[in-house]
């Protein structure tokens, strides 16, 4: 086990030091020593205790370019391309362009040698023609060429040019898969350029990704973040386990590692917001090496910074999801119609490998991967890719400004849009960035005063969008913005006026596009993922929480009383009730509130913000639950499936509902929220925020 010996020696030494210090302090007191002397010895004791209690993690030394071996390209075998820089040796199939082998630190191939060569490291697209079944296309190339070759860098290209003769199973795309090995770099850079020409067939492309499948007998430990790391099940454990409500979720009944018995494994439990998804991967013990996927920029991802997606999962599998409908559904625009042309560069991303000695603590591998991630982020945009479709820093532009908020019913003064998400995305309507997948997006968090600087923006036409944690709605700058190479656009003060008709009478929740503040129940003891048992903030990732509503409310539904109830009384998801025999009933939640003076001649406004929706319909009634026609209905809304996939949010929806004063009475009032669609257990919404506003001018 990594580092056990070194930790044992450290604790033995610490014990000796502690014993020595205690003896010295006792001797000082027994021989009449001064209080100052005792304090001095106590300080020394505390210093050594702190030093050994948290031993600094050793950094893995990096090879400098000057001391590293030059990069070598081997083309002797017509079916292989081999690139070796003395640290890693990467083998590609020729001309297909799959990664078939990565040799590193005594491991002949870190990829799964039990798989066929085209099932180890590959790109794929999930696509379909409108109305047809989906097809997985591995983007197999037909041509190979060397783009650059010298002792400092080799870049190779595997291409395919589409035409009608390729048949119905080949996605109509021109493909250019690029791979780069650099001197002194322990890994592989990769990117792809995908292109549709004008007039090509209509298609949907719901998923574009790159996949690496590692040796299952070596890589057992997965790391996604400082708090999300664990020993993972084996593929055989899933095969022998008990399938649950959907194929991705399996109860481990006979795992090879008995400590995992009784846990649930589901790849969606390891999803992550793109904003936080910069490095993830696996480590092996014999020899101790790490395999990491590093994404230095999100500019080529889809759906904005809060879009969630898969990372790594049982296999062991390492993914980079460039496009997917996960946590968004088909509301994400992945349709290409009417011969629409399109071209996009996905990446580069970096596959990083690292190693330590067998006596060291394996946590060093994760800490080093995070450090390498920071290095890659600071290098962005890279200056070494050779494609003219990837612009360098001097070919890009920047946008700066300050975002302020004016909410006149909160304060007469402008307030800072503190920590606002500010971004550039394809021109569109307010909030359209969260369903946009075809262009590039550039997002930044504003500082506490609302200042923002968006750097390294590709040339093109954009809209400027923003949303502010703690404030409902979306901001969009009125005019489109054109970024030219080297341009710097300074906006000065921008003011966002969130939706508002009157003063807040009451509200529920926090407007942050998440249901995290509401009541998330404990999972079922027999269906737990132990990774999430100790961190309340991650509890929503447990399997089966949708069924807990039926346990807590077997007959009657949730009732929330303004002024008495709090957010912990509001269940995180408004779902159906299990009626048995695989049938489900609609559910109606109540919000009870008091009005001292009901102005029956004016309109009130109900703001209803959803953090997620899946095949749902929320009907709103006031004071009459039996009314045939609701005052308002969302209609069928949402396809993000976040409830089943252990998300605490999906896509954001905001409704402003006019409420005639005639619907209200002085004294007790009740709002009835009915989730009317009940075809299955996952139909439901997560509320973000609800607010009742008084009439204008009051």
Secondary structure, DSSP 4 states (H G I P E B T S, - for coil): -TTHHHHHHHHHHHHHHHHHHHHHHHHHHHTT--HHHHHHHHHHHHHHHHHHHTPPPPPPPPPPTTTSPPPEEE--STTEEEEE-SS-EEEEETTT--EEEEEBTTBS-SB-TTS-GGGSEEEEEEEE-TTSPPEEE----SEEEEEEESSSEEEEEEEE---GGG-TTS-S-EEEEEEEEETT-SEEEEEEEEEE-TTPPPEEEEEEEEEEEB-TTTEEEEESSSS-EEE---HHHHHHSEE-SSTT-EE-SS-SSGGGTTBEE-GGGG-EEGGG-SEEEEEESSS-EEEEEE----TTSSS-TT-EE--EETTTEEEEEEE--TTTGGGS--EE-TT--EEEEEEEEEEEEEE--TTS-THHHHHHHHHHHHHHHHHPSPS----TTS--GGG-EEEEEEEEE--TTT-SS-EE-TT-EEEEESS-STTGGGG--SS--EEEE--TT-EEEEEEEPSEEEEEEEE-TTS-S-EE-SS-EEE-TT-EEEEEEEEE----SS-EEEEEE-SSS--TTSB-PPPPGGGB-GGGSS-GGGGGGSTTHHHHHHHH-SSS--EEETTT--GGGSBS-EE-EEEETTEEE-EEEEEEEEESS--TTSEEEEEEEEEEEEEE-EEEEES-TT-SS-SEE--SEEE--TTTTT-S--S-EEEEEEEEGGG--SEEEEEEEEE---SSTT-EEEEEEEEEE--TT-
